[in-house]
């Protein structure tokens, strides 16, 4: 039997990515024009600046992918571009409602942060040729993450805004170091759990149908619980506390495949939140607003949630139309409550489309975890994807009264440079891991991809 050897060139799907990115930009610019036509009846003067800027940024990032990560996932960049762009559109719409100019308002500053975030993400792709190098910095990442978390507590540097001390002042700017800390801690969690998952998976005693870990193996989850409580107590940041602890428990479960870790994590979280409810008045206020946002006492404390719910209700299935609602009535309509703002003007169908985009983003991250060939890459991509999923759940669950409000921002869309910078860095890391996952095995190991193909054996012949 004669066998043939053919050179296989797997499809990189970069052309598909480019077409999808251009389609996403077309949607964003159409929405931008729609806002100005609805409010002023003329085309926006900033269209060329905004459209040209976004086109240069996205296409430039796409070219970096062609050069440095040609096998990366083709859907992550278009999805992130569309989410980021729709956030810009709503911030621009609120600028016009507040009488701010297109090139001097929050939307223009957010566009500048978008540019910086894409440049940083491209730099990550450029310098980090192999995600496995991050595993060398396990405890450095831990130290960096904890330092960034504690930075707002430094006197003279940290700033308390609306009851939470999660910001640092940099001149006239504010920055939230916890957004970068979640990436550093995800790297640490992934590297640590790869090294210790065999120990953490050892069988312990059975209790109520669950195989509990040994007492001496409970240290990691107890430490993560204490750190999350420290964030809650000293920085009064319920959202970040929930995010960090939930992220660690989820990664711990994926690494060990033991449901007992989930049970222990939920128990510790419930105990911590109950103690926080008893000790901190601001947690009690958020629970009261969650239980009955329309009561007289809740309205006296804050009418933000009630107005957000009424705004989404007024949007109905199809929305009032971009530029035709009144989202500015709700406090923080361009940051914490940007999702209800969009819900009012694009309706239930529109926000469902946004949720599908988030679901697609997370799904591509999990698909990357399934395809990558090393344990560290699997856990890191799962952790990064889950951090976005958990944040979306916490934010949207809060503004729709599924859970109490926590103060987190909607990924890619909310006003704020530090969150945008962190989210685009997550995109870059997932793209780097997906490039390794989708690249043919010989080429991934530094050998040209020449894969043998065996012709099928003829009938009655020897294979």
C-alpha positions, 0 to 999 in steps of 0.5 A, spaced: 500 500 500 502 506 498 501 512 502 502 519 501 504 525 505 501 532 504 502 538 507 496 541 511 495 548 512 490 549 517 485 555 516 487 560 521 480 564 519 483 571 520 479 573 514 473 571 517 475 575 523 476 581 519 469 581 516 466 580 522 470 586 525 468 590 520 461 588 521 461 590 528 464 597 526 458 598 521 453 596 527 457 601 532 457 607 527 450 606 525 448 606 532 452 612 533 449 616 527 442 613 529 443 617 536 445 624 533 439 623 528 434 622 533 436 627 538 439 633 533 436 631 526 443 631 523 449 627 522 454 627 527 460 631 526 464 626 530 463 620 525 469 621 522 473 621 528 470 616 532 469 611 526 476 612 523 479 611 530 475 605 531 477 602 524 485 604 525 485 601 532 481 594 531 484 593 524 491 594 527 490 589 532 487 584 527 494 585 523 498 584 530 494 577 530 495 575 523 503 576 525 504 574 532 498 569 533 495 567 526 491 561 529 488 565 535 480 564 535 477 568 530 471 570 534 473 574 540 476 580 537 469 581 533 465 580 540 469 584 544 469 590 539 461 590 538 460 590 546 466 596 547 462 599 541 455 599 544 458 602 550 461 607 547 454 609 543 450 609 550 456 613 553 455 618 547 448 618 547 448 620 555 453 626 553 448 629 548 443 628 554 447 632 559 449 637 553 456 635 553 460 635 546 462 629 542 469 630 542 470 633 550 465 628 553 465 622 557 465 618 550 471 621 547 475 619 554 472 612 553 475 612 546 482 614 548 481 609 554 479 604 548 485 606 544 490 605 550 487 598 552 488 595 545 495 598 544 496 594 551 493 588 549 497 588 542 503 589 547 501 583 551 500 579 544 507 581 542 511 580 548 508 574 550 509 568 545 507 563 550 502 563 555 506 557 559 511 563 561 507 566 566 507 559 570 514 561 572 511 567 576 506 564 580 508 567 587 510 574 583 503 574 581 500 572 587 504 578 591 502 583 585 495 581 586 495 582 593 499 588 593 494 591 588 488 589 592 491 593 598 494 599 594 487 603 595 488 602 603 495 606 603 494 613 606 494 619 601 494 614 595 487 611 596 481 614 595 474 613 598 468 614 593 461 613 594 463 609 600 468 604 597 475 605 598 477 601 591 480 607 587 487 610 587 488 617 585 493 619 579 493 626 579 486 628 576 485 621 574 482 615 578 484 608 577 482 601 580 487 597 581 483 591 583 481 590 576 488 588 574 489 584 581 484 579 578 488 578 572 494 577 576 490 572 581 487 568 576 494 567 573 496 565 580 490 561 582 492 557 575 499 556 576 498 554 584 492 549 582 496 545 577 502 544 582 497 542 587 491 539 584 493 532 586 494 533 593 487 537 593 484 531 590 486 526 595 480 523 598 477 525 605 471 523 609 464 522 607 459 526 609 452 527 607 454 524 600 460 528 599 467 526 600 470 532 604 477 534 603 482 533 609 483 538 614 490 540 612 488 541 605 483 546 607 488 552 607 487 555 600 480 556 600 480 558 607 486 563 605 482 565 599 476 566 604 480 571 609 482 575 603 475 576 600 473 578 607 479 583 608 477 586 601 469 587 604 471 589 611 477 594 609 475 596 602 467 595 603 467 592 596 462 587 596 463 586 588 470 585 588 470 580 594 464 576 591 468 576 584 475 573 587 472 568 592 467 565 587 473 565 581 478 561 586 472 556 588 470 555 581 477 554 579 479 549 585 473 545 582 475 545 575 482 543 577 480 537 582 473 535 580 470 535 587 463 538 588 465 538 596 469 544 594 463 548 591 459 546 598 465 548 602 465 555 598 458 556 598 458 555 606 464 560 607 461 565 602 454 565 606 457 565 613 461 571 610 456 575 607 451 574 613 457 577 618 458 582 613 450 584 613 450 584 621 456 589 621 456 593 615 450 598 614 451 599 607 450 592 606 444 592 610 442 598 605 443 594 599 439 588 601 433 592 603 433 595 596 434 588 593 428 586 597 423 592 596 426 597 591 419 601 591 418 602 598 418 609 601 424 607 606 428 604 600 426 610 595 429 615 601 436 611 601 436 611 593 432 611 588 437 608 583 435 601 582 427 603 582 429 608 576 433 603 573 427 597 573 422 602 570 427 605 565 427 597 562 420 596 563 418 602 559 423 600 553 419 593 553 420 588 547 423 593 542 425 599 546 424 606 545 429 607 540 436 610 541 436 617 543 429 617 544 428 614 551 430 618 558 436 613 561 439 619 564 434 619 569 438 614 573 444 615 577 450 612 574 447 611 567 453 610 564 457 606 568 454 601 574 447 602 570 449 602 563 445 595 562 438 598 564 440 604 560 441 600 553 435 596 555 430 602 555 432 604 548 434 597 545 429 593 549 428 586 551 431 583 544 436 588 544 439 586 551 438 579 549 443 580 543 448 583 548 447 577 553 448 572 547 455 576 545 457 575 552 455 568 552 459 567 546 465 570 549 465 566 555 464 559 550 470 561 546 474 562 552 471 555 555 473 552 548 480 554 548 480 551 555 478 544 552 483 545 546 489 547 549 494 542 551 497 544 558 494 544 564 496 551 566 493 554 560 486 550 561 486 553 568 488 560 566 483 560 560 477 557 564 479 562 570 479 568 565 473 566 561 469 565 568 471 572 571 467 575 565 461 570 566 461 571 573 462 579 573 456 579 568 452 575 572 453 579 578 452 586 574 446 584 570 443 580 576 444 586 581 440 591 576 435 586 575 434 584 582 436 577 581 441 579 587 443 585 591 447 590 587 454 589 588 458 595 585 461 592 579 461 594 572 459 591 566 465 588 562 467 592 556 461 597 556 461 601 562 465 608 563 471 607 566 478 606 563 481 601 569 476 596 567 476 597 560 484 596 560 483 589 564 478 586 560 482 587 553 488 584 557 483 578 558 482 578 551 489 578 549 491 572 554 485 568 551 487 570 544 494 567 546 492 561 549 487 560 543 493 560 538 497 555 542 490 551 542 488 551 535 495 551 532 497 544 529 501 540 534 508 539 530 508 547 529 506 548 536 512 545 538 517 549 533 516 544 527 513 545 520 506 542 520 507 536 515 501 531 517 501 524 514 495 522 510 493 515 509 489 513 503 483 508 505 485 501 504 482 498 497 476 493 498 479 486 500 486 489 501 491 490 507 491 497 510 
